[in-house]
C-alpha cells in the first residue's frame, strides 16, 4: 500500500511541478506583453496568482506526506526502495526550490 502511495505521490509532485512551471510561464508571457503606457485591449479574469498559491500548497502538502511515509520505519518499505524514492523526492523538491516561490509569497 505505502509503495503505491509513494509512486502516486511522486507522480503527483512531478505533475504539480509541471503545472507550476506552466503558470509561471503564462505569467511571464502576460508581463512581457503588457504595455504600461496603453490600457489593455481587453480584460480577462486572471487567477494565475491564486492558482500558483494553490499548486504550491498542494506540492508542499504532498511532499510532507511523502516524507512522513519515508521516515516511518514501521511501514514495510524495502530499504532500497525507500532510498530511491527519497532521492527522487529530493530532486523534485530541488527543482521547485529553484523557482524561488517562497520569496514570492512572503
C-alpha positions as CSV (number, residue, x, y, z in Angstrom):
1,X,0.0,0.0,0.0
2,X,2.6,2.5,1.0
3,X,4.8,1.8,-2.0
4,X,1.8,2.5,-4.3
5,X,1.2,5.7,-2.3
6,X,4.9,6.7,-2.9
7,X,4.7,6.1,-6.6
8,X,1.4,8.1,-6.8
9,X,3.0,10.8,-4.7
10,X,6.0,11.2,-6.9
11,X,3.7,11.3,-10.0
12,X,1.6,14.0,-8.3
13,X,4.6,16.0,-7.4
14,X,6.0,15.9,-11.0
15,X,2.7,17.0,-12.4
16,X,2.4,19.7,-9.8
17,X,5.8,21.0,-10.7
18,X,4.9,20.9,-14.4
19,X,1.8,22.9,-13.6
20,X,3.7,25.5,-11.5
21,X,6.2,26.0,-14.4
22,X,3.3,26.4,-16.8
23,X,1.7,29.0,-14.6
24,X,5.0,30.9,-14.2
25,X,5.5,30.8,-18.0
26,X,2.0,32.2,-18.5
27,X,2.6,35.0,-16.0
28,X,5.9,35.8,-17.7
29,X,4.3,36.0,-21.1
30,X,1.5,38.2,-19.7
31,X,4.0,40.6,-18.2
32,X,6.1,40.7,-21.4
33,X,3.0,41.6,-23.4
34,X,1.9,44.3,-21.0
35,X,2.3,47.9,-22.2
36,X,2.2,50.2,-19.3
37,X,1.6,53.2,-21.5
38,X,-1.5,51.7,-23.1
39,X,-4.7,50.3,-21.5
40,X,-5.3,46.6,-22.1
41,X,-7.2,45.8,-25.2
42,X,-9.5,43.5,-23.1
43,X,-9.6,42.3,-19.6
44,X,-9.8,38.6,-18.7
45,X,-10.1,37.1,-15.3
46,X,-6.6,36.4,-14.2
47,X,-6.2,33.7,-11.5
48,X,-2.6,32.9,-12.0
49,X,-1.5,34.2,-8.6
50,X,-4.2,32.2,-6.8
51,X,-3.5,29.1,-9.0
52,X,0.2,29.3,-8.2
53,X,-0.5,29.6,-4.4
54,X,-2.9,26.6,-4.6
55,X,-0.5,24.5,-6.6
56,X,2.4,25.4,-4.4
57,X,0.4,24.5,-1.3
58,X,-0.6,21.2,-2.9
59,X,3.0,20.4,-3.7
60,X,4.2,21.2,-0.1
61,X,1.4,19.1,1.4
62,X,2.1,16.1,-0.8
63,X,5.9,16.5,-0.1
64,X,5.3,16.4,3.6
65,X,3.1,13.3,3.3
66,X,5.8,11.6,1.3
67,X,8.5,12.5,3.9
68,X,6.2,11.2,6.6
69,X,5.8,7.8,4.9
70,X,9.5,7.6,4.1
71,X,10.6,8.4,7.6
72,X,8.2,5.9,9.2
73,X,10.3,2.7,9.7
74,X,7.3,0.7,10.8
75,X,5.9,0.7,7.3
76,X,7.3,-2.3,5.4
77,X,9.1,-0.5,2.6
78,X,12.3,-2.1,1.4
79,X,15.4,-0.1,2.3
80,X,16.5,0.2,-1.4
81,X,13.0,1.4,-2.5
82,X,12.9,3.9,0.4
83,X,16.3,5.3,-0.6
84,X,15.5,5.5,-4.3
85,X,12.2,7.3,-3.5
86,X,14.0,9.7,-1.2
87,X,16.5,10.6,-3.9
88,X,13.7,11.2,-6.4
89,X,11.8,13.3,-4.0
90,X,14.8,15.5,-3.2
91,X,15.4,16.0,-6.9
92,X,11.8,17.1,-7.5
93,X,11.9,19.4,-4.4
94,X,15.2,21.0,-5.6
95,X,13.6,21.8,-8.9
96,X,10.7,23.5,-7.1
97,X,13.0,25.4,-4.8
98,X,15.0,26.6,-7.8
99,X,11.8,28.6,-8.8
100,X,12.1,30.8,-5.7
101,X,8.4,30.6,-4.9
102,X,8.8,31.0,-1.1
103,X,10.2,34.5,-1.7
104,X,7.3,35.4,-3.9
105,X,4.7,34.5,-1.2
106,X,6.4,36.0,1.8
